Amino acid sequence: MNGGLRLGLLCLGRGAGSLIYMTYTACMAVLIPTWHMSAAEAGTIQAAFSIGFALSLLFTSWLADRAGAKRVLLLSTWLSAGSALAFGLFARSYSTGLVLGALVGLAQGGTYTPAIMVIAERIPSARRGHALGWLLASSSLGYVVSLLTAWAGLRYAGYQLAFTISALGPTAGVLITWLAVRESPNLVHARSEARFAWGRVLRERRSLLLTIGYTAHSWEVLGMWAWAPTFLVAALGNGTTRGGIGLWVAALLHLFGSTASLTMGRASDRLGRRRILVGVGAAGALCSLSFGWMLGMPLAVILPLAALYGFLAAGDSPVLSTAISEAVPPGYLGSALALRSILGFGAGALAPIVFGGVLDLAGGPLRGGWGWGMAFGLLGLGGIVATLSALLLPSSGEHSSSR
């Protein structure tokens, strides 16, 4: 099997595993009254997933340095399939959604950073941004299918069907991922030190700034992904038909995000990581600061900004992942990814709760007022920090590695 086909299958497996990611978010507007939740409580379910995901990233990234990325990736696909099926069949209230959502997050982390490591082991630095762009684009496409599946389930049978169908994606991902990596060796790189490499990551300027940038990026993008569909429901109308339009537009956010991952990853191979991170980060922050104030404006105004927001929010993801893979030796990449993951997804777990708390203060998520503007503005602070971190990165040695 040639390298392009293996990369394609790995991306397809990642996309299939992502079908469970956005189902709850897409159904949130329906679940808030159905499960008798406040906006803050609704945010805690998304936060539970993000916390579980962060803890899983922490452990599986660290383990991949010691047991091999391929081995950890395959084990995680099995765990992801089982937890997704449990969520699809049994999440029927706030309490069950909270517990099972956390379990899904705990299982899913091992399908993300080990996949990045598998690509970093096999793709040269000059083409790595493009390859990781394909991996992250496949995730965004999976989010699109997840949102559309949720819409179909809500329209024809209710959220229960949406949950169950979405859970089949990670199950298919088990076979697809195995086909992608079965001919590849399970590499365990030599390490000069036995201890955790976090001190080394934090001491070196480039890896420290990339970790800070990723943390700020996660705050912005995970908060936006959690609440943008509900904002669009509020902006476009609360009826079933209009709410369906809101979910379709939310799917477009991830479709444009997928395009951004493809184009920005390749652009960073050609123009340099720092230049792309600065431009995309600054433009994304401007979108966050303005998006929430669009409530009540015409559809012709909201849709273009939503598309641009979806593009920019995801545009720096492959660039940040590529840059960190170049900033540390391969034997320590898992530990570096573990550190940035626990910080990034920890921040991303807090963002939906803070966002929902601001909405509650303003009178609830389906009402107008200043709440949406202020909540999205808080997300924009992450974009500002990410931009400043990128500005401080060294401008030379874009494709160099400390290997």
Secondary structure, 3 states (H helix, E strand, C coil): CCHHHHHHHHHHHHHHHHHHCCHHHHHHHHHHHHCCCCHHHHHHHHHHHHHHHHHHHHHHHHHHHHHCHHHHHHHHHHHHHHHHHHHHHHCCCHHHHHHHHHHHHHHHHHHCHHHHHHHHHHCCHHHHHHHHHHHHHHHHHHHHHHHHHHHHHHHHCCHHHHHHHHCHHHHHHHHHHHHHHCCCCCCCCCCCCCCCCHHHHHHCHHHHHHHHHHHHHHHHHHHHHHHHHHHHHHHHCCCHHHHHHHHHHHHHHHHHHHHHHHHHHHHHHHHCHHHHHHHHHHHHHHHHHHHHHHCCCCHHHHHHHHHHHHHHHHHCHHHHHHHHHHHCCHHHHHHHHHHHHHHHHHHHHHHHHHHHHHHHHCCCCCCCCCHHHHHHHHHHHHHHHHHHHHHCCCCCCCCCCCC
